[in-house]
Amino acid sequence: MAMDAAARLLILHRPILVSLHSARFPTPLSPLRKRKRTPIRSPPRFSPSSQRSPPPEDRSAVDPPKPYHRTHGPTGFSLLRPLHRVLEEIRDDGIGLEILSIALPAVLALAADPIASLVDTAFVGHLGSVELAAVGVSVSVFNLVSKLFNVPLLNITTSFVAEEQALDAELENNSLSKRDEGLISETMQQKVLGCGDVECRKYLPAVSTSLALAAGIGIVEAIVLALCSGLLMNFMGIPVDSPMRLPAEQFLSLRAYGAPAIVIALAAQGTFRGFMDTKTPLYAVGVGNLLNVILDVILIFLLGLGVGGAAIATVISEYVIAFILLWKLNTKVVIIPPNIIGTEIARYLKSGGLLIGRTIAVLLTMTLSTSMAAREGPVPMAGHQICLQVWLAVSLLNDAVALAGQALLASEYARGNYKQARLVTLRVLQIGAVTGIALAIFLFFGFGAFSDLFTTDSAVLDIAQSGVWFVCVSQPINALAFVFDGLYYGVSDFAYAAYSMVLVGLIASFFFVSVVPIFGLAGVWTGLILFMSLRAGAGFWRLGTKGGPWKIVWSETEDGMMEK
């Protein structure tokens, strides 16, 4: 009789015990089934009068998850609190410090390339104005082709590697369920057996897939740039009889040989970012750019190779950077597995196609704004260009904050640690807002010194000074817009990132076409602020409506599940 009563009691309480167990120990999500994440369902509710309601003494035997008090809204409205409170939270919070530890080396690495380009420009400028103009055109063409394909690959690699690294770490720590271990073991649990005395290298499919795609993209870019240099010069409006034509074609044809190294190096950098290691890329980029400067002096002036020497120096430095990154990466993961193109290829192509569309929307919008400014005349265009270059240069700091948030969010999201993912989202938005405010203050007082570096023409400087208000006002908006890009990529919300950017670009383009002819440069900069404001607004809208993957991140049923 006692046994029968115990059995009946167990049957009656079994649904509640199972639901409580599921709330405390949810099954981690596998990354290998098209990344379809299902929100964790709430435990079934029972009325107090129900016969199946457990007595109070039985519920105390199970430690329920701590309730989540929504002190931070999904759209980051806590950003409106006093600045000193936000700074205290960032300072005292481990996540804020982790974001900064990733972002600071990253911003130095991001700044290294523009600085090296400035040095190259200075050296080529000593050859003459024709050579300088020719190199400028060639670099513009090269960067246009590179940004179209390379930037999407970099962002996708960072997110996918961070996800797989997080899940692999969970697997090694025995925190995945037996069922999910069986699912993942076919790909992510594979190791290289010959390890020696050091830690075994991991096999992460995202790494080998991204490197294989990088090699293929780089080879295609090299062939197109080398064989079509003449057509590209025609497209840029450089006729055959122009004195710029020969040096421009020579520089572009030689630079084309470095395209594979650039794309492979970017894929490797994305991998290190996924590991939340931004110091290794900084060292590699620093060594490569220092070598570039040394080779510039030797090849351009000592050997008298001119523009060709500048291109050769750049190509050599690019291969050195790629070699250093691959060498360091090979000590951590398997970069050439037996099946180098794995099951990840479809994900890369789908996500990459979306981000290529997004990149095209950005490039077309920015190109249209520059074109509308150029119609105002050479002096207004020169002043606008100074403002734009400063505007783009300071955005590197915002990019660094965004990539730090991307890597951390991708890691927590892959683990299913949604409470921590929410905290990462809030912190990176707070740091982005503080960064934008700091940049606005800095530029307001220091813009004059920056503008004097570009020209001594008083008319151009007057135009540039008139744009300082637009540059400063846009900084907090820019920071949030860039941070939202990183957050999209962190949860693989690539579709919304692409479609929203196309819509935002269309609205901003219509504004440029209709308003700039009336208001001139003021209309151009108002349009740019509108463009960035719509991007930031789209981010707040996505988080506020909890669409796509954010529905899971902001799920109320998961609150506190990772607390121990």
Buried (B, 14 or more C-beta within 10 A) or exposed (E): EEEEEEEEEEEBBEEBBEBBEBBBEBEBBBBBEEBEBEBBEEBEEBEEEEEEBBEEEEEEEEEEBEEBEEEBEBBBEBBEEEEEEBBEBBEEBEBBEBBBBBBBBBBBBBBBBEEBBEBBBEBBEEBBEBBBBBBBBBBEBBEEBBBBBBBBBBBBBBBBBBBBBBBBBBBEEEEBEEEBBEBBEEBBBBBEEEEEEEEEBBBBBBBBBBBBBBBEBBEBBBEBBBEBBBEBBEEBEBEEEBBBBBBBBBBBBBBBBBBBBBBBBBBBBBBBBBBBBBBBBBBBBBBBBBBBBEBBEEBBBEEEBBBBBBBBBBBBBBBBBBBBBBEBBEEBBBBEBEEBBBEBBEBBEEBBEBBBBBBBBBBBBBEBBBEBBBEBEEEBBBBBBBBBBBBEEBBBBBBBBBBBBBBBBBBBBBBBBBBBBBBBBBBBBBBBBBBBBBBBEEBBEEBEEBBEEBBEEEEBBEBBBBBBEBBBBBBBBBBBBBBBBBBBBBBBBBBBBBBBBBEBBEEBBEBBEEBBEEEBBBBBBBBBBBBBBBBBBBBBBBBBEBEBBBEBBBBEBBBEBBEE
